[in-house]
Amino acid sequence: MTNKFIGFAVFVLTVFIFHIHVNAENISSKESSELEGFLKEKMGKLVPPDAKIEVKGFQPTPLMGFKQGTFVITTSKGSGELPYLISDDKKYLVFGEPVDTKTFQAGPLGIKQGKIQIGAGPAIPVLMSNDGRYLVIGGELLEYKQKSSN
């Protein structure tokens, strides 16, 4: 796969990761075809011309009003999966997966600490304010002690 495609896939996967292991619902060939066309149209040059796209069906998510699915993209240079969320009314599509922040541990200063998994790579540390309004992706909370000068 091209570096641009891999970079884009990594970026997309950093957005809300959480795996739900349930059976996917069947989707019609028309829905599948429309989603394939949408992906090619919106991703432009990031999707190689020889790409074959398979749409895996919808699964329930913990987000009310959304289901999730996966684009399986196969090219002459390799293959990969691109997860997405789709609204129940099928008007909105979001690339990525939800993250269950209930697993984050309480830390000092009103900050929760957790990790998100991106593919087979190492887990990425995440900091989140206790109210859930702010995220720092890739950030770590380190204890800093100034040396006392004598």
Backbone as ProteinMPNN parsed JSONL, in Angstrom:
{"seq_chain_A": "MTNKFIGFAVFVLTVFIFHIHVNAENISSKESSELEGFLKEKMGKLVPPDAKIEVKGFQPTPLMGFKQGTFVITTSKGSGELPYLISDDKKYLVFGEPVDTKTFQAGPLGIKQGKIQIGAGPAIPVLMSNDGRYLVIGGELLEYKQKSSN", "coords_chain_A": {"N_chain_A": [[0.835, -1.175, 0.0], [0.363, 2.319, -0.512], [2.298, 4.935, 1.047], [0.788, 7.207, 1.662], [-1.813, 6.187, 1.783], [-1.575, 4.354, 3.901], [-0.839, 6.121, 5.948], [-3.178, 7.681, 6.072], [-5.019, 5.717, 6.815], [-4.044, 5.032, 9.368], [-4.451, 7.467, 10.702], [-7.246, 7.652, 10.578], [-7.938, 5.427, 12.075], [-7.144, 6.185, 14.6], [-9.145, 7.623, 15.583], [-11.446, 7.084, 17.872], [-11.554, 3.961, 18.998], [-12.861, 0.799, 19.418], [-13.752, -2.51, 19.825], [-16.464, -4.534, 18.943], [-17.754, -7.67, 19.308], [-19.885, -9.127, 17.545], [-22.369, -10.665, 15.459], [-22.487, -9.522, 12.133], [-24.977, -7.573, 10.459], [-26.781, -8.377, 7.51], [-26.239, -6.578, 4.508], [-27.74, -4.92, 1.764], [-26.961, -5.489, -1.725], [-27.162, -3.161, -3.136], [-26.845, -1.157, -1.149], [-24.232, -1.786, -0.381], [-22.828, -1.31, -2.781], [-23.318, 1.45, -3.066], [-21.95, 2.443, -0.802], [-19.319, 1.66, -1.422], [-18.86, 3.23, -3.72], [-19.108, 5.762, -2.551], [-16.872, 5.77, -0.825], [-14.742, 5.632, -2.694], [-15.2, 8.027, -4.082], [-14.952, 10.05, -2.061], [-12.411, 9.599, -1.001], [-10.733, 9.889, -3.1], [-7.634, 10.161, -4.634], [-6.358, 8.652, -2.727], [-7.345, 6.124, -2.713], [-6.257, 3.526, -4.511], [-6.41, 2.946, -8.101], [-6.715, 0.217, -8.774], [-8.025, -0.856, -6.648], [-10.033, -3.091, -4.815], [-13.026, -3.128, -3.182], [-14.631, -4.308, -0.376], [-17.59, -4.383, 1.446], [-18.239, -4.889, 4.715], [-20.952, -5.957, 6.689], [-23.314, -4.241, 8.893], [-22.96, -3.597, 12.389], [-24.221, -3.522, 15.728], [-23.548, -0.689, 17.879], [-22.245, 0.938, 20.866], [-23.05, 3.522, 20.652], [-25.874, 5.396, 20.492], [-28.061, 5.373, 17.77], [-26.246, 4.773, 15.795], [-24.552, 2.401, 13.713], [-21.884, 0.067, 13.078], [-19.431, -0.728, 10.587], [-17.182, -2.248, 8.197], [-14.813, -1.388, 5.753], [-13.177, -3.407, 3.534], [-10.258, -3.223, 1.957], [-8.566, -4.115, -0.889], [-5.622, -4.196, -2.725], [-3.151, -4.302, -5.376], [-0.865, -4.008, -3.956], [-1.317, -4.826, -1.398], [-3.528, -5.299, 1.464], [-6.111, -3.949, 3.589], [-8.114, -2.913, 6.41], [-10.785, -0.648, 6.972], [-12.503, 0.783, 9.394], [-15.854, 2.003, 10.024], [-18.52, 4.19, 11.12], [-22.021, 4.356, 10.772], [-24.922, 6.29, 10.498], [-28.179, 5.404, 11.724], [-30.172, 6.274, 10.001], [-28.775, 6.353, 7.713], [-27.63, 8.671, 6.716], [-25.272, 9.802, 7.567], [-21.764, 9.253, 7.763], [-18.984, 8.124, 9.535], [-15.551, 7.811, 9.796], [-13.794, 5.384, 11.598], [-13.848, 4.015, 14.974], [-15.82, 3.652, 17.969], [-14.57, 4.449, 21.267], [-14.365, 2.866, 24.37], [-14.457, 4.636, 27.062], [-14.84, 4.059, 29.686], [-13.054, 2.275, 30.618], [-10.805, 3.703, 31.175], [-8.377, 4.816, 33.526], [-8.544, 6.609, 36.61], [-6.585, 9.434, 37.135], [-4.139, 11.781, 38.465], [-4.947, 15.28, 39.041], [-7.501, 15.545, 37.91], [-7.616, 14.045, 35.574], [-8.131, 11.399, 33.331], [-6.604, 8.314, 32.395], [-5.798, 6.292, 29.648], [-5.587, 3.81, 27.026], [-5.526, 3.364, 23.49], [-6.045, 1.008, 20.935], [-4.552, 0.548, 17.84], [-4.964, -1.158, 15.09], [-2.53, -3.702, 14.593], [-0.441, -2.503, 15.787], [1.444, -0.857, 18.477], [-0.316, 0.037, 21.512], [-1.773, 3.269, 21.911], [-1.197, 5.917, 24.126], [-3.691, 7.789, 25.901], [-5.023, 10.755, 27.208], [-7.677, 12.079, 29.137], [-9.946, 14.586, 30.087], [-11.762, 14.6, 33.182], [-14.42, 15.321, 32.779], [-14.793, 14.579, 30.204], [-14.584, 16.317, 28.09], [-12.173, 17.037, 26.898], [-9.45, 15.684, 25.067], [-6.224, 14.215, 24.893], [-4.354, 12.842, 22.581], [-1.949, 10.4, 22.373], [-0.535, 11.466, 24.392], [1.221, 11.521, 27.5], [1.063, 11.461, 31.019], [3.44, 12.66, 32.996], [5.279, 12.571, 35.987], [6.744, 15.398, 37.303], [9.453, 16.568, 38.99], [11.05, 19.212, 40.362], [14.5, 19.816, 40.729], [15.907, 20.515, 43.822], [17.577, 23.452, 44.629], [20.521, 23.95, 46.338]], "CA_chain_A": [[0.0, 0.0, 0.0], [1.151, 3.543, -0.547], [2.476, 5.579, 2.347], [-0.341, 8.119, 1.903], [-2.962, 5.385, 2.19], [-1.297, 3.835, 5.242], [-0.937, 7.259, 6.862], [-4.582, 8.037, 6.235], [-5.672, 4.651, 7.577], [-3.632, 5.168, 10.767], [-5.157, 8.631, 11.237], [-8.658, 7.308, 10.748], [-8.089, 4.455, 13.15], [-6.933, 6.794, 15.9], [-10.411, 8.209, 16.004], [-12.376, 6.217, 18.582], [-11.35, 2.546, 18.741], [-13.504, -0.135, 20.342], [-14.234, -3.636, 19.031], [-17.643, -5.248, 19.42], [-17.75, -8.954, 18.62], [-21.229, -9.647, 17.308], [-22.569, -10.965, 14.044], [-22.875, -8.38, 11.306], [-26.241, -7.674, 9.746], [-26.627, -8.369, 6.066], [-26.603, -5.346, 3.827], [-28.114, -5.208, 0.386], [-25.904, -5.216, -2.703], [-27.292, -1.743, -3.492], [-26.189, -0.403, -0.084], [-22.806, -2.069, -0.474], [-22.337, -0.6, -3.959], [-23.346, 2.884, -2.766], [-20.869, 2.731, 0.132], [-18.062, 1.541, -2.171], [-18.762, 4.435, -4.548], [-18.872, 6.896, -1.653], [-15.484, 5.719, -0.379], [-13.879, 6.008, -3.823], [-15.42, 9.45, -4.383], [-14.457, 10.912, -0.99], [-10.989, 9.374, -0.737], [-10.009, 10.315, -4.294], [-6.372, 9.52, -5.016], [-5.883, 7.762, -1.67], [-7.783, 4.778, -3.054], [-5.629, 3.188, -5.795], [-7.385, 2.555, -9.137], [-6.95, -1.228, -8.807], [-8.596, -1.26, -5.359], [-11.294, -3.812, -4.708], [-13.576, -2.77, -1.883], [-15.718, -5.142, 0.139], [-18.238, -3.743, 2.589], [-18.766, -5.843, 5.689], [-22.218, -5.466, 7.198], [-23.452, -3.348, 10.039], [-23.037, -4.188, 13.723], [-24.633, -2.548, 16.739], [-22.499, -0.007, 18.64], [-22.777, 1.55, 22.081], [-23.519, 4.87, 20.33], [-27.258, 5.366, 20.063], [-28.295, 5.943, 16.452], [-25.189, 4.405, 14.861], [-24.058, 1.043, 13.561], [-20.544, 0.125, 12.511], [-19.087, -1.684, 9.55], [-15.782, -2.222, 7.809], [-14.413, -1.482, 4.358], [-11.983, -4.231, 3.329], [-9.679, -2.687, 0.726], [-7.509, -4.976, -1.399], [-4.947, -3.67, -3.908], [-2.007, -5.127, -5.798], [0.215, -3.808, -2.981], [-1.696, -5.335, -0.087], [-4.918, -5.069, 1.848], [-6.322, -3.404, 4.924], [-9.505, -2.672, 6.788], [-11.088, 0.709, 7.381], [-13.795, 0.756, 10.085], [-16.671, 3.211, 9.935], [-19.826, 4.235, 11.773], [-23.036, 4.917, 9.888], [-26.139, 6.59, 11.256], [-29.285, 4.489, 11.432], [-30.911, 6.774, 8.838], [-27.812, 6.243, 6.615], [-27.295, 9.991, 6.184], [-23.949, 10.222, 8.031], [-20.733, 8.224, 7.852], [-17.819, 8.577, 10.286], [-14.498, 6.814, 9.769], [-13.256, 5.081, 12.917], [-14.638, 3.197, 15.882], [-15.936, 4.276, 19.285], [-13.686, 3.996, 22.347], [-15.041, 2.748, 25.656], [-13.625, 5.371, 28.019], [-15.072, 3.556, 31.046], [-11.875, 1.494, 31.0], [-9.716, 4.611, 31.525], [-8.105, 4.877, 34.955], [-8.467, 7.954, 37.18], [-5.229, 9.885, 37.436], [-4.113, 13.026, 39.216], [-5.338, 16.533, 38.391], [-8.763, 15.452, 37.177], [-7.349, 13.485, 34.255], [-8.198, 9.939, 33.201], [-5.579, 7.799, 31.506], [-6.136, 5.042, 28.993], [-4.86, 3.508, 25.79], [-6.336, 2.892, 22.378], [-5.322, 0.076, 20.069], [-4.693, 0.825, 16.416], [-4.487, -2.325, 14.347], [-1.614, -4.597, 15.295], [0.623, -1.684, 16.368], [1.366, -0.675, 19.932], [-1.415, 0.871, 22.012], [-1.426, 4.686, 22.013], [-1.73, 6.498, 25.357], [-4.686, 8.851, 25.763], [-5.44, 11.451, 28.428], [-9.005, 12.664, 28.967], [-10.433, 15.294, 31.27], [-12.812, 13.817, 33.852], [-15.738, 15.625, 32.219], [-14.842, 14.032, 28.858], [-14.585, 17.374, 27.069], [-10.872, 17.221, 26.274], [-8.615, 14.506, 24.859], [-4.867, 14.367, 24.396], [-4.023, 11.544, 22.001], [-0.503, 10.21, 22.309], [0.074, 12.163, 25.519], [1.418, 10.783, 28.739], [1.194, 12.303, 32.197], [4.686, 12.311, 33.674], [5.499, 13.333, 37.214], [7.912, 16.264, 37.189], [9.906, 17.111, 40.269], [12.205, 20.082, 40.173], [15.614, 19.581, 41.649], [16.046, 21.635, 44.752], [18.936, 24.042, 44.568], [21.075, 24.243, 47.692]], "C_chain_A": [[0.881, 1.24, 0.0], [1.243, 4.14, 0.841], [1.322, 6.518, 2.668], [-1.546, 7.343, 2.415], [-2.774, 4.864, 3.602], [-1.407, 4.951, 6.264], [-2.372, 7.654, 7.127], [-5.298, 6.996, 7.09], [-5.314, 4.742, 9.056], [-4.356, 6.341, 11.41], [-6.612, 8.287, 11.538], [-8.846, 6.369, 11.933], [-7.851, 5.046, 14.524], [-8.2, 7.417, 16.451], [-11.289, 7.116, 16.578], [-12.304, 4.742, 18.224], [-12.026, 1.706, 19.832], [-14.081, -1.267, 19.519], [-15.429, -4.304, 19.709], [-17.722, -6.546, 18.627], [-19.171, -9.519, 18.574], [-21.358, -9.946, 15.827], [-23.052, -9.727, 13.303], [-24.225, -8.638, 10.653], [-25.942, -7.711, 8.255], [-26.985, -6.991, 5.533], [-26.886, -5.693, 2.379], [-26.945, -4.893, -0.547], [-25.967, -3.749, -3.138], [-26.596, -0.879, -2.444], [-24.673, -0.564, -0.156], [-22.183, -1.295, -1.632], [-22.283, 0.914, -3.715], [-22.211, 3.275, -1.819], [-19.499, 2.637, -0.544], [-17.835, 2.797, -3.01], [-18.461, 5.668, -3.714], [-17.416, 6.935, -1.218], [-14.539, 6.148, -1.498], [-13.994, 7.497, -4.139], [-14.768, 10.345, -3.339], [-12.962, 10.774, -0.748], [-10.116, 9.711, -1.942], [-8.77, 9.489, -4.578], [-5.815, 8.604, -3.93], [-6.309, 6.311, -1.9], [-7.208, 4.453, -4.435], [-6.67, 2.711, -6.814], [-7.689, 1.06, -9.165], [-7.607, -1.754, -7.531], [-9.919, -1.992, -5.541], [-11.791, -3.576, -3.297], [-14.731, -3.7, -1.55], [-16.288, -4.418, 1.356], [-18.777, -4.841, 3.488], [-19.957, -5.182, 6.371], [-22.16, -4.671, 8.485], [-23.564, -4.143, 11.333], [-23.541, -3.117, 14.681], [-23.414, -1.912, 17.412], [-23.101, 0.517, 19.937], [-23.273, 2.978, 21.839], [-24.931, 4.804, 19.776], [-27.385, 6.037, 18.689], [-27.234, 5.6, 15.426], [-24.942, 2.904, 14.868], [-22.66, 1.154, 12.986], [-20.362, -0.966, 11.483], [-17.613, -1.536, 9.221], [-15.674, -2.255, 6.292], [-13.174, -2.358, 4.326], [-11.448, -3.833, 1.956], [-8.502, -3.569, 0.322], [-6.955, -4.354, -2.676], [-3.812, -4.615, -4.286], [-0.858, -5.025, -4.807], [-0.13, -4.321, -1.59], [-3.154, -5.054, 0.213], [-4.973, -4.503, 3.26], [-7.803, -3.196, 5.163], [-9.658, -1.249, 7.282], [-12.462, 0.699, 8.053], [-14.537, 2.085, 9.935], [-17.92, 3.053, 10.789], [-20.793, 4.844, 10.771], [-24.299, 5.138, 10.705], [-27.253, 5.654, 10.81], [-30.092, 4.949, 10.219], [-30.047, 6.788, 7.574], [-27.514, 7.583, 5.945], [-25.868, 10.399, 6.52], [-23.021, 9.035, 8.167], [-19.528, 8.84, 8.55], [-16.779, 7.473, 10.209], [-13.942, 6.628, 11.17], [-14.205, 4.212, 13.709], [-14.748, 3.91, 17.224], [-14.962, 3.658, 20.286], [-14.487, 3.951, 23.635], [-14.157, 3.401, 26.72], [-13.882, 4.949, 29.464], [-13.876, 2.755, 31.539], [-10.69, 2.386, 31.39], [-9.591, 4.694, 33.047], [-8.031, 6.337, 35.421], [-7.021, 8.268, 37.524], [-5.281, 11.17, 38.233], [-4.652, 14.19, 38.385], [-6.62, 16.452, 37.572], [-8.597, 14.905, 35.778], [-7.462, 11.961, 34.317], [-7.151, 9.505, 32.185], [-6.03, 6.471, 30.923], [-5.274, 4.84, 27.774], [-5.861, 3.072, 24.738], [-5.459, 2.031, 21.483], [-5.599, 0.427, 18.624], [-4.107, -0.352, 15.664], [-3.606, -3.208, 15.206], [-0.481, -3.822, 15.961], [0.479, -1.56, 17.868], [0.195, 0.23, 20.313], [-0.916, 2.303, 22.196], [-2.016, 5.242, 23.303], [-2.673, 7.669, 25.063], [-4.955, 9.438, 27.144], [-6.788, 12.1, 28.144], [-9.388, 13.389, 30.245], [-11.575, 14.487, 31.872], [-14.197, 14.091, 33.293], [-15.872, 15.135, 30.776], [-14.789, 15.061, 27.745], [-13.272, 17.481, 26.311], [-10.103, 15.909, 26.205], [-7.221, 14.944, 24.443], [-4.473, 12.983, 23.903], [-2.516, 11.457, 21.85], [0.22, 10.883, 23.46], [0.201, 11.264, 26.733], [1.601, 11.786, 29.869], [2.413, 11.828, 32.974], [4.835, 13.174, 34.914], [6.814, 14.096, 37.086], [8.25, 16.825, 38.559], [11.137, 17.946, 39.991], [13.277, 19.719, 41.197], [15.73, 20.784, 42.555], [17.471, 22.148, 44.67], [19.381, 24.423, 45.961], [22.29, 25.1, 47.58]], "O_chain_A": [[2.02, 1.199, 0.465], [0.395, 3.897, 1.699], [0.914, 6.618, 3.825], [-2.22, 7.77, 3.353], [-3.697, 4.918, 4.415], [-1.996, 4.764, 7.329], [-2.747, 7.931, 8.266], [-6.081, 7.339, 7.975], [-6.178, 4.551, 9.912], [-4.828, 6.23, 12.541], [-7.132, 8.593, 12.61], [-9.801, 6.505, 12.699], [-8.301, 4.483, 15.521], [-8.302, 7.7, 17.644], [-11.824, 6.298, 15.829], [-12.923, 4.312, 17.252], [-11.778, 1.899, 21.023], [-14.841, -1.008, 18.586], [-15.395, -4.597, 20.904], [-17.753, -6.517, 17.397], [-19.59, -10.28, 19.447], [-20.526, -9.513, 15.03], [-23.909, -8.987, 13.784], [-24.57, -9.776, 10.335], [-24.954, -7.135, 7.8], [-27.896, -6.327, 6.028], [-26.333, -6.651, 1.839], [-26.051, -4.123, -0.196], [-24.939, -3.158, -3.472], [-25.843, 0.03, -2.793], [-23.927, 0.405, -0.01], [-21.122, -0.691, -1.474], [-21.323, 1.577, -4.107], [-21.579, 4.315, -2.005], [-18.616, 3.448, -0.267], [-16.74, 3.359, -3.008], [-17.663, 6.516, -4.111], [-16.787, 7.993, -1.234], [-13.63, 6.946, -1.267], [-12.993, 8.151, -4.432], [-14.094, 11.31, -3.698], [-12.312, 11.733, -0.331], [-8.895, 9.808, -1.817], [-8.845, 8.271, -4.741], [-4.88, 7.847, -4.195], [-5.711, 5.386, -1.352], [-7.628, 5.045, -5.429], [-7.693, 2.139, -6.437], [-8.794, 0.664, -9.536], [-7.73, -2.966, -7.353], [-10.791, -1.576, -6.305], [-11.064, -3.798, -2.328], [-15.674, -3.859, -2.325], [-15.542, -3.905, 2.191], [-19.645, -5.621, 3.095], [-19.953, -3.972, 6.6], [-21.099, -4.463, 9.073], [-24.174, -5.211, 11.376], [-23.307, -1.929, 14.461], [-22.36, -2.542, 17.501], [-24.322, 0.541, 20.094], [-23.858, 3.581, 22.738], [-25.161, 4.224, 18.714], [-26.873, 7.137, 18.479], [-27.3, 6.079, 14.294], [-25.102, 2.232, 15.887], [-22.28, 2.203, 12.466], [-21.045, -1.99, 11.505], [-16.886, -0.793, 9.882], [-16.347, -3.041, 5.625], [-12.206, -2.072, 5.03], [-12.088, -4.069, 0.932], [-7.558, -3.75, 1.092], [-7.706, -4.024, -3.593], [-3.551, -5.602, -3.598], [0.035, -5.872, -4.814], [0.706, -4.25, -0.688], [-3.916, -4.631, -0.656], [-4.005, -4.574, 4.017], [-8.626, -3.29, 4.252], [-8.764, -0.709, 7.933], [-13.48, 0.615, 7.367], [-13.931, 3.14, 9.745], [-18.324, 1.942, 11.134], [-20.428, 5.742, 10.012], [-24.696, 4.288, 11.501], [-27.271, 5.177, 9.676], [-30.635, 4.122, 9.486], [-30.508, 7.178, 6.501], [-27.187, 7.634, 4.759], [-25.298, 11.251, 5.838], [-23.416, 7.961, 8.619], [-19.097, 9.94, 8.205], [-17.079, 6.321, 10.519], [-13.65, 7.607, 11.857], [-15.22, 3.737, 13.202], [-13.865, 4.689, 17.584], [-14.581, 2.494, 20.164], [-15.209, 4.896, 23.954], [-13.217, 2.781, 27.217], [-13.209, 5.433, 30.374], [-13.703, 2.574, 32.745], [-9.679, 1.885, 31.881], [-10.592, 4.648, 33.762], [-7.513, 7.194, 34.705], [-6.324, 7.456, 38.132], [-6.359, 11.604, 38.637], [-4.792, 14.081, 37.167], [-6.797, 17.225, 36.631], [-9.36, 15.263, 34.88], [-6.952, 11.324, 35.239], [-6.849, 10.23, 31.238], [-6.581, 5.628, 31.631], [-4.345, 5.606, 27.518], [-6.901, 2.491, 25.047], [-4.272, 2.306, 21.305], [-6.754, 0.584, 18.228], [-2.888, -0.519, 15.611], [-3.886, -3.439, 16.382], [0.357, -4.421, 16.635], [-0.466, -2.077, 18.464], [-0.228, 1.079, 19.528], [0.229, 2.52, 22.591], [-3.208, 5.066, 23.559], [-2.477, 8.427, 24.113], [-5.098, 8.707, 28.124], [-7.019, 12.61, 27.048], [-9.185, 12.879, 31.346], [-12.277, 13.771, 31.157], [-15.061, 13.214, 33.318], [-16.943, 15.258, 30.182], [-14.934, 14.712, 26.574], [-13.257, 17.971, 25.182], [-10.101, 15.123, 27.153], [-7.061, 15.931, 23.724], [-4.281, 12.062, 24.697], [-1.887, 12.34, 21.267], [1.45, 10.878, 23.509], [-0.611, 10.367, 26.955], [2.221, 12.834, 29.688], [2.418, 10.734, 33.538], [4.548, 14.371, 34.886], [7.86, 13.514, 36.799], [7.425, 17.475, 39.2], [12.134, 17.46, 39.457], [12.997, 19.373, 42.344], [15.658, 21.928, 42.108], [18.433, 21.38, 44.644], [18.681, 25.143, 46.673], [22.894, 25.451, 48.594]]}, "name": "protein", "num_of_chains": 1, "seq": "MTNKFIGFAVFVLTVFIFHIHVNAENISSKESSELEGFLKEKMGKLVPPDAKIEVKGFQPTPLMGFKQGTFVITTSKGSGELPYLISDDKKYLVFGEPVDTKTFQAGPLGIKQGKIQIGAGPAIPVLMSNDGRYLVIGGELLEYKQKSSN"}
